[in-house]
Amino acid sequence: MKLKGRLAVVTGGAKGIGMEICKSLASKGARVIACDMGEMTYQFDNVSYYPLNITDVDGCKKFFDETVEKYGKIDILVNNAGITRDSMTRKMTDDQWNLVLDVNLKGAFNMVRLIGPHMEATGGGSIINISSVVGVFGNIGQANYAATKAGIIGLTMTWAKEFARKGVPVRVNAIAPGYTMTDILKTVPQDLLDQFAQMTMLKRLGQPEEIAKVALFLASDDSSYITGQTIQVDGGMRL
Ligand SMILES: NC(=O)c1ccc[n+]([C@@H]2O[C@H](COP(=O)([O-])OP(=O)(O)OC[C@H]3O[C@@H](n4cnc5c(N)ncnc54)[C@H](O)[C@@H]3O)[C@@H](O)[C@H]2O)c1
């Protein structure tokens, strides 16, 4: 029970990769709050649901105040909530661009500007940002998404520096998953998914549990000397 006594917040924790991260942290003893604007799709011991749209600045503040009031300290934050609105750049609308930036990039910022300083003031913590291989390699039809996922890597390095400045162990790392079997891939045609699988060294897509295992490692003291890093969990992908 390496996370016993720790409180973890996971955005987008109602399903997909976020759900597996919540289960994995809770199974190691953490009390976990799944913040999501969608409905909770499962029940698991020590995982509770908090309805939150991470683009809502006031909502994030209310969540933060209530959580600190109730539990005292937040030890782990996983910025996992994310969306896609794919289109070729020449056809991409302002709405598609703005929404993806607002959720994937500003949403993480909304949470970290509250929880980062809180961790610094309370003695430490671990922040894990979910990026993507698309933020590392780029991808046709995903200019908005690629910009946010590359931005998350820049934020990870920046926050790792900012929140450790006073010598308090706040660690900030990112995971860049490859194509992983969740609902987010529902809009991607099967033949394209098959092609993506062939582009990996392991010749298959990922499972959400395989991302959650790395999140658990980064959340726990097992990774106590790792910060500012992006770990690609993609089966050896080259896009
Ligand atoms: N599945 C993949 O292939 C893959 C690959 C690389 C990166 N990722 C990233 O992993 C993360 C999780 O993706 P997933 O595949 O589990 O997707 P998913 O669509 O299954 O789950 C995303 C969750 O985020 C929630 N969410 C969306 N917008 C929100 C908002 N504004 N506020 C609060 N919650 C919100 C949704 O309700 C949903 O529960 C995302 O950041 C995604 O970009 C996924």
The ligand as an ORCA input file, in Angstrom:
! r2SCAN-3c Opt
* xyz 0 1
  N      -6.564      6.984    -25.963
  C      -5.504      7.393    -26.633
  O      -5.164      6.843    -27.691
  C      -4.656      8.525    -26.127
  C      -3.378      8.693    -26.656
  C      -2.589      9.731    -26.192
  C      -3.055     10.566    -25.225
  N      -4.306     10.402    -24.728
  C      -4.759     11.338    -23.708
  O      -5.159     10.623    -22.567
  C      -6.151     11.367    -21.858
  C      -7.354     10.470    -21.571
  O      -7.891     10.086    -22.821
  P      -8.862      8.831    -22.999
  O      -8.359      8.089    -24.170
  O      -9.060      8.113    -21.718
  O     -10.193      9.605    -23.450
  P     -11.726      9.396    -23.021
  O     -12.490     10.226    -24.003
  O     -12.042      7.958    -22.883
  O     -11.804     10.072    -21.571
  C     -11.589     11.442    -21.391
  C     -12.317     11.877    -20.138
  O     -12.086     13.283    -19.968
  C     -13.322     13.898    -19.608
  N     -13.312     15.305    -19.985
  C     -13.286     15.838    -21.231
  N     -13.345     17.174    -21.160
  C     -13.404     17.506    -19.848
  C     -13.492     18.734    -19.142
  N     -13.542     19.898    -19.788
  N     -13.532     18.705    -17.791
  C     -13.500     17.523    -17.122
  N     -13.440     16.326    -17.742
  C     -13.392     16.322    -19.087
  C     -14.362     13.115    -20.382
  O     -15.665     13.296    -19.846
  C     -13.839     11.682    -20.234
  O     -14.339     11.070    -19.068
  C      -6.468     12.588    -22.736
  O      -5.747     13.712    -22.301
  C      -5.974     12.145    -24.102
  O      -5.638     13.255    -24.913
  C      -5.115      9.397    -25.140
*
